[in-house]
Amino acid sequence: MFKTSEIRQRLITLKAQLDRITRAWSGRDYENLMRFFVAVFPPLVQAERCSIFIYSAESDNVWLKFGTGVREKEIIAPKEGSIVGRTIADGATIFSSNLEHHSGFHAQVDQKTDFITRNLISVPIFSLAEKRCIGAVQVLNKRSSEGFTQQDEILLQQVVRYLALSIEHNIITEEMISISKHMHEEMARSDFKASERHKFIAESPSMRQTLEIVRQIGSLPVNVFITGESGTGKEVIARMIHEQSNDRRSRPFVAVNCSAIPENLMESEFFGYEKGAFTGAVSSRMGRFEEATGGTLFLDEISEMPLTIQPKFLRAIQEKEGMRLGGNRLHRYDFRIISASAKNLQDEVKKGRFREDLFFRLFAVDLNLPPLRERHLDILPLAMMFLDEVNVRFNKKVLGYSPEILSRFESYAWPGNVRQLQHEVERLVALTNDGETISAQHCSLPMQGSGHALTAQEMLPDSFSLPQQRERLEIRLIRAALAKTQGNKLQAAQLLDITRQSLHNKLRQYGIDD
């Protein structure tokens, strides 16, 4: 008798072995097995050719996936008015003869494969788990004059059962991978929303205008081109646009930095490759185009894309299809393109470094993100927001900023834009003890110098309205006081030299969160 602990350990070992076997079964193995069945079926019943059709209940399409002479790509078979469609709908074997004298789907495939179908037997493929039809096998042109027989049907049905096992295993595996990927993307989106929902503070009119355009185009199926200096938040804006797209936000957001990919790897990065396509290709890998299908492809620093890849890239987005390196199967693409660059792309076109036809293909709407030095009203609110985030991330309790550091923040030109401000706050929080206020002594060297101070012209307000400027100043001072007192309204009111009730009224008047 085995002990319970021994049985449990044996089950764990067997499960681990099963997992390894399952992981070893790749998409390439499945395709090779399907081609094996395509080769085996015809000699089994003394026929010439074979076609394997798969039915997708989700899309309600019948696909000719594998077949003798079918090399170019997957072909959609009509569900209505075709022999295979009738086979799947009725779940019954169909015998057909004298087909060379009749039109139909078989004649369309014959033209693509340079073949003439005279007779065929169409056998349904049944799911062994759900007892529903998941496809059909057609064997073409019986070599004997009597045509296909009931004995052929019995023999094919026996073999089709094993074919069904392979197909269903692959369908379930792909569905599990898809569900797992969607769950991961949903979790990533939730994390993104939690961490980024306040990332684009828009006190300045220029930023408010930009966000209004984002709101207008988010749900529209247009490609977008975003320009702006490094660190202005082009990827954050791209994600915001993706999240507002009703039909794509549940699908992948695939970000690619074109300047970070070596030129010799650019094609394999976007198109993917098959196992053995080149030295080191030990397994197949889908490209970025395939990954982004159904969602959004974000191309950062698009101006750095090499000229050599641009014609292939243009064709892929025009035809919405392409092949992996080393492969012969066309993959269809369906994605929205959002591209971004810190350079003026029109200048790159004039200089011959970027194709004009690709330039016009990339976008229908262009957005320009203003640098932080032109968003003067956003500097302090961003600094306050980053302080809260960094305190949580670093598990610290830094109280706030000294008046001197706030003054430096406002007078500094921020050549690295929002990203530089965020990194500066991280440095200041890291160097400040819990329970203390951030002082100027911990500033980075660039901020301690005067080389990047805003000019008098740059510090001029965008509006000279005294009531508007007074309102903005009050909002900034209230936020600074609340940050300094960690949200204590009584202490904040004392710092502002007003009553607690007056502070409460202003919080409500200006819509400031507690």
Contacts in CASP RR format, 6 or more apart in sequence:
PFRMAT RR
TARGET T0000
AUTHOR 0000-0000-0000
METHOD contacts of the structure
MODEL  1
MFKTSEIRQRLITLKAQLDRITRAWSGRDYENLMRFFVAVFPPLVQAERC
SIFIYSAESDNVWLKFGTGVREKEIIAPKEGSIVGRTIADGATIFSSNLE
HHSGFHAQVDQKTDFITRNLISVPIFSLAEKRCIGAVQVLNKRSSEGFTQ
QDEILLQQVVRYLALSIEHNIITEEMISISKHMHEEMARSDFKASERHKF
IAESPSMRQTLEIVRQIGSLPVNVFITGESGTGKEVIARMIHEQSNDRRS
RPFVAVNCSAIPENLMESEFFGYEKGAFTGAVSSRMGRFEEATGGTLFLD
EISEMPLTIQPKFLRAIQEKEGMRLGGNRLHRYDFRIISASAKNLQDEVK
KGRFREDLFFRLFAVDLNLPPLRERHLDILPLAMMFLDEVNVRFNKKVLG
YSPEILSRFESYAWPGNVRQLQHEVERLVALTNDGETISAQHCSLPMQGS
GHALTAQEMLPDSFSLPQQRERLEIRLIRAALAKTQGNKLQAAQLLDITR
QSLHNKLRQYGIDD
2 10 0 8 1.000
22 173 0 8 1.000
25 169 0 8 1.000
25 173 0 8 1.000
26 275 0 8 1.000
26 283 0 8 1.000
26 284 0 8 1.000
27 170 0 8 1.000
27 284 0 8 1.000
28 274 0 8 1.000
28 275 0 8 1.000
28 283 0 8 1.000
28 284 0 8 1.000
30 166 0 8 1.000
30 170 0 8 1.000
31 66 0 8 1.000
33 166 0 8 1.000
34 52 0 8 1.000
34 65 0 8 1.000
34 66 0 8 1.000
34 166 0 8 1.000
35 66 0 8 1.000
37 50 0 8 1.000
37 52 0 8 1.000
37 66 0 8 1.000
37 137 0 8 1.000
37 159 0 8 1.000
37 163 0 8 1.000
37 166 0 8 1.000
38 50 0 8 1.000
38 51 0 8 1.000
38 52 0 8 1.000
38 66 0 8 1.000
38 67 0 8 1.000
38 68 0 8 1.000
39 50 0 8 1.000
40 159 0 8 1.000
41 47 0 8 1.000
41 50 0 8 1.000
41 137 0 8 1.000
41 139 0 8 1.000
41 156 0 8 1.000
41 159 0 8 1.000
42 48 0 8 1.000
42 49 0 8 1.000
42 50 0 8 1.000
42 68 0 8 1.000
42 139 0 8 1.000
42 140 0 8 1.000
44 155 0 8 1.000
44 156 0 8 1.000
44 159 0 8 1.000
45 121 0 8 1.000
45 139 0 8 1.000
45 142 0 8 1.000
45 148 0 8 1.000
45 152 0 8 1.000
45 155 0 8 1.000
45 156 0 8 1.000
46 142 0 8 1.000
46 143 0 8 1.000
46 144 0 8 1.000
47 139 0 8 1.000
47 140 0 8 1.000
47 141 0 8 1.000
47 142 0 8 1.000
47 143 0 8 1.000
47 148 0 8 1.000
48 68 0 8 1.000
48 140 0 8 1.000
48 141 0 8 1.000
48 143 0 8 1.000
49 67 0 8 1.000
49 68 0 8 1.000
49 69 0 8 1.000
49 115 0 8 1.000
49 139 0 8 1.000
49 140 0 8 1.000
49 141 0 8 1.000
50 67 0 8 1.000
50 68 0 8 1.000
50 137 0 8 1.000
50 138 0 8 1.000
50 139 0 8 1.000
50 140 0 8 1.000
51 64 0 8 1.000
51 66 0 8 1.000
51 67 0 8 1.000
51 68 0 8 1.000
51 70 0 8 1.000
51 84 0 8 1.000
51 109 0 8 1.000
51 137 0 8 1.000
51 138 0 8 1.000
51 140 0 8 1.000
52 64 0 8 1.000
52 65 0 8 1.000
52 66 0 8 1.000
52 67 0 8 1.000
52 135 0 8 1.000
52 136 0 8 1.000
52 137 0 8 1.000
52 163 0 8 1.000
53 62 0 8 1.000
53 63 0 8 1.000
53 64 0 8 1.000
53 65 0 8 1.000
53 77 0 8 1.000
53 84 0 8 1.000
53 88 0 8 1.000
53 135 0 8 1.000
53 136 0 8 1.000
53 137 0 8 1.000
53 138 0 8 1.000
54 62 0 8 1.000
54 63 0 8 1.000
54 65 0 8 1.000
54 134 0 8 1.000
54 135 0 8 1.000
54 167 0 8 1.000
55 61 0 8 1.000
55 62 0 8 1.000
55 63 0 8 1.000
55 88 0 8 1.000
55 133 0 8 1.000
55 134 0 8 1.000
55 135 0 8 1.000
55 136 0 8 1.000
56 62 0 8 1.000
56 63 0 8 1.000
57 132 0 8 1.000
60 79 0 8 1.000
61 76 0 8 1.000
61 79 0 8 1.000
62 76 0 8 1.000
62 77 0 8 1.000
62 78 0 8 1.000
62 79 0 8 1.000
62 82 0 8 1.000
62 84 0 8 1.000
62 85 0 8 1.000
62 88 0 8 1.000
62 135 0 8 1.000
63 74 0 8 1.000
63 75 0 8 1.000
63 76 0 8 1.000
63 77 0 8 1.000
64 70 0 8 1.000
64 74 0 8 1.000
64 75 0 8 1.000
64 76 0 8 1.000
64 77 0 8 1.000
64 84 0 8 1.000
64 109 0 8 1.000
65 74 0 8 1.000
68 113 0 8 1.000
68 140 0 8 1.000
69 113 0 8 1.000
69 115 0 8 1.000
70 109 0 8 1.000
70 112 0 8 1.000
70 113 0 8 1.000
71 328 0 8 1.000
72 112 0 8 1.000
72 328 0 8 1.000
72 330 0 8 1.000
73 321 0 8 1.000
73 329 0 8 1.000
73 330 0 8 1.000
74 329 0 8 1.000
74 330 0 8 1.000
75 109 0 8 1.000
75 112 0 8 1.000
77 84 0 8 1.000
77 85 0 8 1.000
77 105 0 8 1.000
78 85 0 8 1.000
78 105 0 8 1.000
79 85 0 8 1.000
79 88 0 8 1.000
79 89 0 8 1.000
81 104 0 8 1.000
81 105 0 8 1.000
82 104 0 8 1.000
82 105 0 8 1.000
82 106 0 8 1.000
83 94 0 8 1.000
83 96 0 8 1.000
83 105 0 8 1.000
83 106 0 8 1.000
83 120 0 8 1.000
83 122 0 8 1.000
83 138 0 8 1.000
84 105 0 8 1.000
84 122 0 8 1.000
84 135 0 8 1.000
84 136 0 8 1.000
84 138 0 8 1.000
85 136 0 8 1.000
86 94 0 8 1.000
86 122 0 8 1.000
87 93 0 8 1.000
87 94 0 8 1.000
87 122 0 8 1.000
87 123 0 8 1.000
87 124 0 8 1.000
87 133 0 8 1.000
87 135 0 8 1.000
87 136 0 8 1.000
88 124 0 8 1.000
88 133 0 8 1.000
88 135 0 8 1.000
88 136 0 8 1.000
89 133 0 8 1.000
90 124 0 8 1.000
91 124 0 8 1.000
91 126 0 8 1.000
91 133 0 8 1.000
92 124 0 8 1.000
93 121 0 8 1.000
93 122 0 8 1.000
93 123 0 8 1.000
93 124 0 8 1.000
93 153 0 8 1.000
93 157 0 8 1.000
94 121 0 8 1.000
94 122 0 8 1.000
95 119 0 8 1.000
95 120 0 8 1.000
95 121 0 8 1.000
95 122 0 8 1.000
95 148 0 8 1.000
96 119 0 8 1.000
96 120 0 8 1.000
96 121 0 8 1.000
96 122 0 8 1.000
97 118 0 8 1.000
97 119 0 8 1.000
97 147 0 8 1.000
98 118 0 8 1.000
98 119 0 8 1.000
99 106 0 8 1.000
99 107 0 8 1.000
99 117 0 8 1.000
99 118 0 8 1.000
99 119 0 8 1.000
99 120 0 8 1.000
100 116 0 8 1.000
100 117 0 8 1.000
100 118 0 8 1.000
106 117 0 8 1.000
106 120 0 8 1.000
107 117 0 8 1.000
109 115 0 8 1.000
109 117 0 8 1.000
110 116 0 8 1.000
110 117 0 8 1.000
115 140 0 8 1.000
117 140 0 8 1.000
117 141 0 8 1.000
118 140 0 8 1.000
118 141 0 8 1.000
119 140 0 8 1.000
119 141 0 8 1.000
119 142 0 8 1.000
119 147 0 8 1.000
119 148 0 8 1.000
120 138 0 8 1.000
120 139 0 8 1.000
120 140 0 8 1.000
120 141 0 8 1.000
120 148 0 8 1.000
121 138 0 8 1.000
121 139 0 8 1.000
121 142 0 8 1.000
121 148 0 8 1.000
121 152 0 8 1.000
121 153 0 8 1.000
121 156 0 8 1.000
122 136 0 8 1.000
122 137 0 8 1.000
122 138 0 8 1.000
123 136 0 8 1.000
123 137 0 8 1.000
123 138 0 8 1.000
123 139 0 8 1.000
123 153 0 8 1.000
123 156 0 8 1.000
123 157 0 8 1.000
123 160 0 8 1.000
124 133 0 8 1.000
124 135 0 8 1.000
124 136 0 8 1.000
124 160 0 8 1.000
125 133 0 8 1.000
125 134 0 8 1.000
125 135 0 8 1.000
125 136 0 8 1.000
125 137 0 8 1.000
125 160 0 8 1.000
125 163 0 8 1.000
125 164 0 8 1.000
125 167 0 8 1.000
126 132 0 8 1.000
126 133 0 8 1.000
126 134 0 8 1.000
126 164 0 8 1.000
127 133 0 8 1.000
127 134 0 8 1.000
127 164 0 8 1.000
127 168 0 8 1.000
128 161 0 8 1.000
128 164 0 8 1.000
128 165 0 8 1.000
128 168 0 8 1.000
129 168 0 8 1.000
134 164 0 8 1.000
134 167 0 8 1.000
134 168 0 8 1.000
134 171 0 8 1.000
135 167 0 8 1.000
137 156 0 8 1.000
137 160 0 8 1.000
137 163 0 8 1.000
139 148 0 8 1.000
139 152 0 8 1.000
139 156 0 8 1.000
142 148 0 8 1.000
142 152 0 8 1.000
181 252 0 8 1.000
182 250 0 8 1.000
185 250 0 8 1.000
185 251 0 8 1.000
185 252 0 8 1.000
185 253 0 8 1.000
186 250 0 8 1.000
189 243 0 8 1.000
189 249 0 8 1.000
192 239 0 8 1.000
193 243 0 8 1.000
195 389 0 8 1.000
196 236 0 8 1.000
196 239 0 8 1.000
198 385 0 8 1.000
199 236 0 8 1.000
199 385 0 8 1.000
200 207 0 8 1.000
200 211 0 8 1.000
200 233 0 8 1.000
200 236 0 8 1.000
200 237 0 8 1.000
200 240 0 8 1.000
201 207 0 8 1.000
201 378 0 8 1.000
201 381 0 8 1.000
201 382 0 8 1.000
201 385 0 8 1.000
202 208 0 8 1.000
202 210 0 8 1.000
202 211 0 8 1.000
202 378 0 8 1.000
203 375 0 8 1.000
203 377 0 8 1.000
203 378 0 8 1.000
203 381 0 8 1.000
203 472 0 8 1.000
203 475 0 8 1.000
204 370 0 8 1.000
204 374 0 8 1.000
204 375 0 8 1.000
204 376 0 8 1.000
204 377 0 8 1.000
204 378 0 8 1.000
204 462 0 8 1.000
205 462 0 8 1.000
205 463 0 8 1.000
206 370 0 8 1.000
206 374 0 8 1.000
206 375 0 8 1.000
206 462 0 8 1.000
207 370 0 8 1.000
207 375 0 8 1.000
207 378 0 8 1.000
210 237 0 8 1.000
210 367 0 8 1.000
210 368 0 8 1.000
210 369 0 8 1.000
210 370 0 8 1.000
213 365 0 8 1.000
213 367 0 8 1.000
214 237 0 8 1.000
214 240 0 8 1.000
214 241 0 8 1.000
214 244 0 8 1.000
214 367 0 8 1.000
215 244 0 8 1.000
217 224 0 8 1.000
217 241 0 8 1.000
217 365 0 8 1.000
218 240 0 8 1.000
218 241 0 8 1.000
218 244 0 8 1.000
218 245 0 8 1.000
219 244 0 8 1.000
219 245 0 8 1.000
219 246 0 8 1.000
221 245 0 8 1.000
221 247 0 8 1.000
221 336 0 8 1.000
222 363 0 8 1.000
222 364 0 8 1.000
222 365 0 8 1.000
223 336 0 8 1.000
223 337 0 8 1.000
223 338 0 8 1.000
223 339 0 8 1.000
223 362 0 8 1.000
223 363 0 8 1.000
223 364 0 8 1.000
223 365 0 8 1.000
224 238 0 8 1.000
224 241 0 8 1.000
224 337 0 8 1.000
224 338 0 8 1.000
224 339 0 8 1.000
224 363 0 8 1.000
224 364 0 8 1.000
224 365 0 8 1.000
224 366 0 8 1.000
224 367 0 8 1.000
225 302 0 8 1.000
225 338 0 8 1.000
225 339 0 8 1.000
225 340 0 8 1.000
225 341 0 8 1.000
225 345 0 8 1.000
225 362 0 8 1.000
225 363 0 8 1.000
225 365 0 8 1.000
225 366 0 8 1.000
225 367 0 8 1.000
226 234 0 8 1.000
226 237 0 8 1.000
226 238 0 8 1.000
226 338 0 8 1.000
226 339 0 8 1.000
226 340 0 8 1.000
226 341 0 8 1.000
226 366 0 8 1.000
226 367 0 8 1.000
226 368 0 8 1.000
226 369 0 8 1.000
227 234 0 8 1.000
227 340 0 8 1.000
227 341 0 8 1.000
227 342 0 8 1.000
227 344 0 8 1.000
227 345 0 8 1.000
227 366 0 8 1.000
227 367 0 8 1.000
227 368 0 8 1.000
227 369 0 8 1.000
228 234 0 8 1.000
228 340 0 8 1.000
228 341 0 8 1.000
228 342 0 8 1.000
228 368 0 8 1.000
228 369 0 8 1.000
228 370 0 8 1.000
228 371 0 8 1.000
229 342 0 8 1.000
229 369 0 8 1.000
229 371 0 8 1.000
229 416 0 8 1.000
229 417 0 8 1.000
230 342 0 8 1.000
230 416 0 8 1.000
230 417 0 8 1.000
230 419 0 8 1.000
231 416 0 8 1.000
231 417 0 8 1.000
231 418 0 8 1.000
231 419 0 8 1.000
231 420 0 8 1.000
232 369 0 8 1.000
232 370 0 8 1.000
232 371 0 8 1.000
232 372 0 8 1.000
232 417 0 8 1.000
232 418 0 8 1.000
233 369 0 8 1.000
233 417 0 8 1.000
233 418 0 8 1.000
233 419 0 8 1.000
234 300 0 8 1.000
234 340 0 8 1.000
234 369 0 8 1.000
235 255 0 8 1.000
235 298 0 8 1.000
235 300 0 8 1.000
235 340 0 8 1.000
237 367 0 8 1.000
237 369 0 8 1.000
238 253 0 8 1.000
238 255 0 8 1.000
238 296 0 8 1.000
238 298 0 8 1.000
238 338 0 8 1.000
238 340 0 8 1.000
239 253 0 8 1.000
239 298 0 8 1.000
241 296 0 8 1.000
241 338 0 8 1.000
242 248 0 8 1.000
242 249 0 8 1.000
242 253 0 8 1.000
242 295 0 8 1.000
242 296 0 8 1.000
242 298 0 8 1.000
242 336 0 8 1.000
242 338 0 8 1.000
243 249 0 8 1.000
245 295 0 8 1.000
245 296 0 8 1.000
245 336 0 8 1.000
248 294 0 8 1.000
248 295 0 8 1.000
248 296 0 8 1.000
248 336 0 8 1.000
251 293 0 8 1.000
251 294 0 8 1.000
251 295 0 8 1.000
251 296 0 8 1.000
252 291 0 8 1.000
252 292 0 8 1.000
252 293 0 8 1.000
252 294 0 8 1.000
252 295 0 8 1.000
252 296 0 8 1.000
253 295 0 8 1.000
253 296 0 8 1.000
253 298 0 8 1.000
254 288 0 8 1.000
254 291 0 8 1.000
254 292 0 8 1.000
254 295 0 8 1.000
254 296 0 8 1.000
254 297 0 8 1.000
254 298 0 8 1.000
254 335 0 8 1.000
255 298 0 8 1.000
255 300 0 8 1.000
256 269 0 8 1.000
256 270 0 8 1.000
256 288 0 8 1.000
256 297 0 8 1.000
256 298 0 8 1.000
256 299 0 8 1.000
256 300 0 8 1.000
257 300 0 8 1.000
257 301 0 8 1.000
258 266 0 8 1.000
258 299 0 8 1.000
258 300 0 8 1.000
258 301 0 8 1.000
258 302 0 8 1.000
258 303 0 8 1.000
258 304 0 8 1.000
258 305 0 8 1.000
259 300 0 8 1.000
259 301 0 8 1.000
259 304 0 8 1.000
260 301 0 8 1.000
261 269 0 8 1.000
263 306 0 8 1.000
263 308 0 8 1.000
263 309 0 8 1.000
266 305 0 8 1.000
266 306 0 8 1.000
266 308 0 8 1.000
266 309 0 8 1.000
267 309 0 8 1.000
267 312 0 8 1.000
267 325 0 8 1.000
268 277 0 8 1.000
268 278 0 8 1.000
268 285 0 8 1.000
268 287 0 8 1.000
268 325 0 8 1.000
269 287 0 8 1.000
269 288 0 8 1.000
270 287 0 8 1.000
270 288 0 8 1.000
270 289 0 8 1.000
270 309 0 8 1.000
270 313 0 8 1.000
270 316 0 8 1.000
271 287 0 8 1.000
271 289 0 8 1.000
271 312 0 8 1.000
271 316 0 8 1.000
271 322 0 8 1.000
271 323 0 8 1.000
271 324 0 8 1.000
271 325 0 8 1.000
272 285 0 8 1.000
272 286 0 8 1.000
272 287 0 8 1.000
272 288 0 8 1.000
272 290 0 8 1.000
272 324 0 8 1.000
272 325 0 8 1.000
273 281 0 8 1.000
273 284 0 8 1.000
273 285 0 8 1.000
273 287 0 8 1.000
273 324 0 8 1.000
273 325 0 8 1.000
273 326 0 8 1.000
273 327 0 8 1.000
274 281 0 8 1.000
274 284 0 8 1.000
274 324 0 8 1.000
274 325 0 8 1.000
274 326 0 8 1.000
274 327 0 8 1.000
275 281 0 8 1.000
275 282 0 8 1.000
275 283 0 8 1.000
275 284 0 8 1.000
276 282 0 8 1.000
276 326 0 8 1.000
277 324 0 8 1.000
277 325 0 8 1.000
277 326 0 8 1.000
277 327 0 8 1.000
278 325 0 8 1.000
281 325 0 8 1.000
284 324 0 8 1.000
285 324 0 8 1.000
286 324 0 8 1.000
286 331 0 8 1.000
287 324 0 8 1.000
288 297 0 8 1.000
289 297 0 8 1.000
289 316 0 8 1.000
289 322 0 8 1.000
289 331 0 8 1.000
289 333 0 8 1.000
289 335 0 8 1.000
290 331 0 8 1.000
290 333 0 8 1.000
292 333 0 8 1.000
292 335 0 8 1.000
293 332 0 8 1.000
293 333 0 8 1.000
293 334 0 8 1.000
293 335 0 8 1.000
294 334 0 8 1.000
294 335 0 8 1.000
295 334 0 8 1.000
295 335 0 8 1.000
295 336 0 8 1.000
296 335 0 8 1.000
296 336 0 8 1.000
296 337 0 8 1.000
296 338 0 8 1.000
297 335 0 8 1.000
297 336 0 8 1.000
297 337 0 8 1.000
297 338 0 8 1.000
298 338 0 8 1.000
298 339 0 8 1.000
298 340 0 8 1.000
299 305 0 8 1.000
299 337 0 8 1.000
299 338 0 8 1.000
299 339 0 8 1.000
299 340 0 8 1.000
299 362 0 8 1.000
300 339 0 8 1.000
300 340 0 8 1.000
300 341 0 8 1.000
301 340 0 8 1.000
301 341 0 8 1.000
301 342 0 8 1.000
302 339 0 8 1.000
302 340 0 8 1.000
302 341 0 8 1.000
302 345 0 8 1.000
302 362 0 8 1.000
303 341 0 8 1.000
303 342 0 8 1.000
303 343 0 8 1.000
303 345 0 8 1.000
303 348 0 8 1.000
303 353 0 8 1.000
303 354 0 8 1.000
305 313 0 8 1.000
305 354 0 8 1.000
307 352 0 8 1.000
307 353 0 8 1.000
307 354 0 8 1.000
307 355 0 8 1.000
310 354 0 8 1.000
310 355 0 8 1.000
310 358 0 8 1.000
311 355 0 8 1.000
313 358 0 8 1.000
314 355 0 8 1.000
314 357 0 8 1.000
314 358 0 8 1.000
314 361 0 8 1.000
316 322 0 8 1.000
316 333 0 8 1.000
317 333 0 8 1.000
317 337 0 8 1.000
317 361 0 8 1.000
318 361 0 8 1.000
320 332 0 8 1.000
320 333 0 8 1.000
320 334 0 8 1.000
321 330 0 8 1.000
321 331 0 8 1.000
321 332 0 8 1.000
321 333 0 8 1.000
322 330 0 8 1.000
322 331 0 8 1.000
322 333 0 8 1.000
323 329 0 8 1.000
323 330 0 8 1.000
323 331 0 8 1.000
324 331 0 8 1.000
337 362 0 8 1.000
337 363 0 8 1.000
339 362 0 8 1.000
339 363 0 8 1.000
345 354 0 8 1.000
345 359 0 8 1.000
346 359 0 8 1.000
348 354 0 8 1.000
349 355 0 8 1.000
349 356 0 8 1.000
349 359 0 8 1.000
371 414 0 8 1.000
371 417 0 8 1.000
372 378 0 8 1.000
372 379 0 8 1.000
372 382 0 8 1.000
372 414 0 8 1.000
372 416 0 8 1.000
372 417 0 8 1.000
372 418 0 8 1.000
372 420 0 8 1.000
372 421 0 8 1.000
373 413 0 8 1.000
373 414 0 8 1.000
373 454 0 8 1.000
373 458 0 8 1.000
374 458 0 8 1.000
376 410 0 8 1.000
376 454 0 8 1.000
376 458 0 8 1.000
376 459 0 8 1.000
376 461 0 8 1.000
376 462 0 8 1.000
377 462 0 8 1.000
377 472 0 8 1.000
377 476 0 8 1.000
379 409 0 8 1.000
379 410 0 8 1.000
379 414 0 8 1.000
379 421 0 8 1.000
380 406 0 8 1.000
380 409 0 8 1.000
380 410 0 8 1.000
380 476 0 8 1.000
380 479 0 8 1.000
380 480 0 8 1.000
381 476 0 8 1.000
381 479 0 8 1.000
382 418 0 8 1.000
382 421 0 8 1.000
383 401 0 8 1.000
383 406 0 8 1.000
383 409 0 8 1.000
383 421 0 8 1.000
383 425 0 8 1.000
384 479 0 8 1.000
384 480 0 8 1.000
384 483 0 8 1.000
386 421 0 8 1.000
386 422 0 8 1.000
386 425 0 8 1.000
386 426 0 8 1.000
387 398 0 8 1.000
387 400 0 8 1.000
387 401 0 8 1.000
387 425 0 8 1.000
387 429 0 8 1.000
387 438 0 8 1.000
387 483 0 8 1.000
388 483 0 8 1.000
390 396 0 8 1.000
390 425 0 8 1.000
390 426 0 8 1.000
390 429 0 8 1.000
391 397 0 8 1.000
391 398 0 8 1.000
391 429 0 8 1.000
394 426 0 8 1.000
394 429 0 8 1.000
394 430 0 8 1.000
396 429 0 8 1.000
396 432 0 8 1.000
396 434 0 8 1.000
397 434 0 8 1.000
397 435 0 8 1.000
398 428 0 8 1.000
398 429 0 8 1.000
398 432 0 8 1.000
398 433 0 8 1.000
398 434 0 8 1.000
398 435 0 8 1.000
398 436 0 8 1.000
398 437 0 8 1.000
398 438 0 8 1.000
399 435 0 8 1.000
399 436 0 8 1.000
399 437 0 8 1.000
399 484 0 8 1.000
399 485 0 8 1.000
399 486 0 8 1.000
400 437 0 8 1.000
400 438 0 8 1.000
400 483 0 8 1.000
400 484 0 8 1.000
401 409 0 8 1.000
401 437 0 8 1.000
401 438 0 8 1.000
401 480 0 8 1.000
401 483 0 8 1.000
401 484 0 8 1.000
402 437 0 8 1.000
402 438 0 8 1.000
402 439 0 8 1.000
402 440 0 8 1.000
404 439 0 8 1.000
404 440 0 8 1.000
405 428 0 8 1.000
405 438 0 8 1.000
405 439 0 8 1.000
405 440 0 8 1.000
405 443 0 8 1.000
406 480 0 8 1.000
408 440 0 8 1.000
408 443 0 8 1.000
408 447 0 8 1.000
409 421 0 8 1.000
411 453 0 8 1.000
411 454 0 8 1.000
411 459 0 8 1.000
412 447 0 8 1.000
412 452 0 8 1.000
412 453 0 8 1.000
412 454 0 8 1.000
413 452 0 8 1.000
413 453 0 8 1.000
413 454 0 8 1.000
413 458 0 8 1.000
414 420 0 8 1.000
414 421 0 8 1.000
414 452 0 8 1.000
415 452 0 8 1.000
424 443 0 8 1.000
424 444 0 8 1.000
424 447 0 8 1.000
427 442 0 8 1.000
427 444 0 8 1.000
428 438 0 8 1.000
428 442 0 8 1.000
428 443 0 8 1.000
429 438 0 8 1.000
431 442 0 8 1.000
432 438 0 8 1.000
432 439 0 8 1.000
432 442 0 8 1.000
437 484 0 8 1.000
440 448 0 8 1.000
446 452 0 8 1.000
461 469 0 8 1.000
463 469 0 8 1.000
471 510 0 8 1.000
474 506 0 8 1.000
474 510 0 8 1.000
475 510 0 8 1.000
475 512 0 8 1.000
477 496 0 8 1.000
478 492 0 8 1.000
478 496 0 8 1.000
478 503 0 8 1.000
478 506 0 8 1.000
478 507 0 8 1.000
478 510 0 8 1.000
478 512 0 8 1.000
479 512 0 8 1.000
481 492 0 8 1.000
481 493 0 8 1.000
481 495 0 8 1.000
481 496 0 8 1.000
482 488 0 8 1.000
482 489 0 8 1.000
482 492 0 8 1.000
482 512 0 8 1.000
484 492 0 8 1.000
484 495 0 8 1.000
485 491 0 8 1.000
485 492 0 8 1.000
485 495 0 8 1.000
487 514 0 8 1.000
489 500 0 8 1.000
489 503 0 8 1.000
489 504 0 8 1.000
490 500 0 8 1.000
492 503 0 8 1.000
493 499 0 8 1.000
493 500 0 8 1.000
493 502 0 8 1.000
493 503 0 8 1.000
496 503 0 8 1.000
498 506 0 8 1.000
506 512 0 8 1.000
507 514 0 8 1.000
END
